[in-house]
Amino acid sequence: MKTAIILGSVRKVRLGERVAKWVLESARAKNIDIELLDLKEYPLPFFDEPESPIMSKGNFINPAAMQWGAKLSEFDAFIFVAPEYNYSYSGVLKNALDYVYAQFKEKPAAIISYSGGPYAGVRMTQLLRNLLTAQGAVTLQEIINIAKAQEAINEDGTLVNEHFKEALDKQLNSLNSWHEVLKLKRAK
């Protein structure tokens, strides 16, 4: 199972980097083939393709969109590490997802939300689940919400709050199980 972590924030100072590092290293320790996709490295303009992603079937006009779509096509499963901005996901994440459709169809998607405050991004997760489901992804029930991420995970990605280790183990196991089921479905 080739898995992508999609980091859904591009701010200069962001807690998501430490969360993504923790997930990346934890998954690698379980021998999961995993790669971090930082949206900072995919500077997509506001969605301006002539057709919707469903209609275009991945035939992009914009070179940045071609690169983004091709990269996502390499993966079997996804983990979204995303903050909550004003009760929702970030605009940059929404824009990146507006460009694609087929890349997520019948593939499992996990969500890890985080915040610097007490709410942990829980409101954002429901909206992101809705969006990913509309794109054909199968979103996991095992959602991880990390409040005060700066206290739960060190800047280098080492876990301080051990509660989250068990939660991530369950999420990664579920991601693998759903991958196996959906791989058979996609093969039909």
C-alpha positions in Angstrom: 0.0 0.0 0.0 1.6 3.2 -1.2 0.3 6.0 1.1 0.4 9.8 0.9 0.3 12.2 3.8 -1.3 15.4 2.5 -0.3 18.4 4.7 -3.2 20.8 4.3 -1.6 24.1 5.4 1.1 26.3 3.8 1.6 28.8 6.5 5.2 29.8 7.3 4.7 28.8 11.0 2.4 25.8 11.2 1.9 23.0 13.7 1.1 20.6 10.9 4.7 19.9 10.1 5.3 18.3 13.4 2.1 16.2 13.1 3.0 15.1 9.6 6.6 14.2 10.7 5.1 12.1 13.6 2.8 10.3 11.2 5.5 9.7 8.6 8.0 8.2 11.0 5.3 6.1 12.8 4.2 4.7 9.5 7.7 4.0 8.3 8.3 2.1 11.6 5.5 -0.2 10.5 7.1 -0.6 7.1 4.4 1.4 5.3 5.4 2.8 2.0 4.6 6.5 2.7 5.4 9.9 1.3 4.7 13.4 2.5 3.0 15.7 0.0 3.3 19.3 1.3 1.0 21.6 -0.5 3.8 24.2 -0.3 5.5 22.2 -3.0 2.4 22.2 -5.2 1.6 25.9 -5.8 -1.7 25.6 -7.6 -3.5 28.7 -8.8 -7.2 29.0 -7.9 -9.1 26.3 -9.7 -9.5 27.5 -13.3 -9.6 24.4 -15.5 -12.1 24.5 -18.3 -13.9 21.3 -17.1 -14.7 19.8 -13.7 -12.4 17.0 -12.6 -15.2 14.5 -13.1 -15.6 15.5 -16.7 -12.0 16.0 -17.6 -10.9 12.6 -16.3 -7.5 14.1 -15.2 -6.7 15.9 -18.5 -5.5 19.1 -17.1 -4.5 22.4 -18.9 -2.5 23.9 -16.1 1.0 22.3 -15.7 0.9 22.6 -11.9 -2.4 20.7 -12.0 -0.9 18.0 -14.2 1.9 17.5 -11.7 -0.5 17.4 -8.8 -2.9 15.0 -10.4 -0.1 12.7 -11.6 1.5 12.6 -8.2 -1.8 11.7 -6.4 -2.4 8.9 -9.0 0.7 7.1 -7.6 -1.0 6.4 -4.3 -3.4 3.7 -3.0 -4.3 5.5 0.3 -4.3 8.9 1.8 -3.8 10.5 5.2 -4.9 14.2 5.5 -3.1 16.2 8.2 -5.1 19.4 8.3 -5.9 22.3 10.6 -9.2 23.9 11.2 -9.6 27.5 9.9 -12.8 29.3 10.8 -14.7 26.0 11.4 -13.5 24.5 8.1 -10.5 23.2 6.2 -7.9 25.6 4.8 -8.6 27.3 1.4 -5.4 25.9 0.0 -6.5 22.3 0.8 -9.9 22.9 -0.7 -8.4 24.4 -3.9 -6.0 21.4 -4.2 -8.9 19.0 -3.9 -11.0 20.9 -6.4 -8.5 19.9 -9.1 -8.9 16.2 -8.7 -11.5 13.4 -8.5 -10.4 10.1 -10.0 -7.3 10.0 -7.8 -9.4 9.4 -4.7 -12.1 7.2 -6.2 -12.5 4.0 -4.2 -9.4 4.6 -2.1 -9.3 4.9 1.7 -8.7 8.3 3.3 -7.8 9.0 6.9 -8.1 12.4 8.6 -5.9 13.8 11.4 -6.9 17.3 12.5 -4.9 19.5 14.8 -5.1 22.9 16.4 -3.1 25.0 18.8 -6.2 25.4 20.9 -8.7 23.2 22.7 -11.0 22.2 19.8 -8.6 20.0 17.8 -10.1 20.7 14.5 -13.2 18.5 15.1 -15.5 20.8 13.2 -13.3 20.7 10.1 -13.1 16.9 10.0 -16.8 16.5 9.3 -16.6 18.9 6.4 -13.5 17.3 5.0 -15.2 13.8 5.3 -18.1 15.2 3.2 -15.8 16.5 0.5 -13.7 13.4 0.3 -16.8 11.2 0.2 -18.2 13.3 -2.7 -14.9 12.6 -4.5 -15.4 8.9 -4.1 -12.9 8.2 -1.3 -13.8 6.0 1.6 -13.2 8.0 4.7 -12.2 6.1 7.9 -14.2 6.3 11.1 -10.9 6.4 13.0 -10.3 10.1 13.0 -7.6 11.6 15.1 -8.2 15.1 16.6 -5.2 16.7 18.3 -5.8 19.7 20.5 -2.9 21.8 21.6 -0.7 20.0 19.1 2.3 22.0 20.3 2.0 20.2 23.6 1.2 16.8 22.2 4.0 16.5 19.6 7.5 18.1 19.7 8.7 20.2 16.8 10.9 17.3 15.6 7.8 15.0 15.3 8.4 13.0 18.5 5.2 12.2 20.4 4.7 13.6 23.9 1.1 12.5 24.5 1.2 8.7 24.2 -2.6 8.5 23.9 -2.1 9.4 20.2 0.2 6.4 19.5 -2.6 3.9 20.0 -5.0 6.0 18.0 -2.6 6.2 15.0 -1.9 2.5 15.2 -5.6 1.8 14.9 -6.0 4.3 12.1 -3.0 2.8 10.1 -4.4 -0.7 10.6 -7.8 0.4 9.4 -6.3 2.2 6.4 -4.5 -1.0 5.4 -7.7 -3.1 5.8 -9.8 -0.7 3.7 -7.0 -0.6 1.1 -7.2 -4.4 0.8 -10.9 -4.4 0.3 -11.0 -1.5 -2.1 -8.1 -2.8 -4.1 -10.3 -5.8 -5.0 -13.2 -3.6 -5.8 -11.1 -1.4 -8.1 -9.8 -4.5 -9.9 -13.3 -5.5 -11.0 
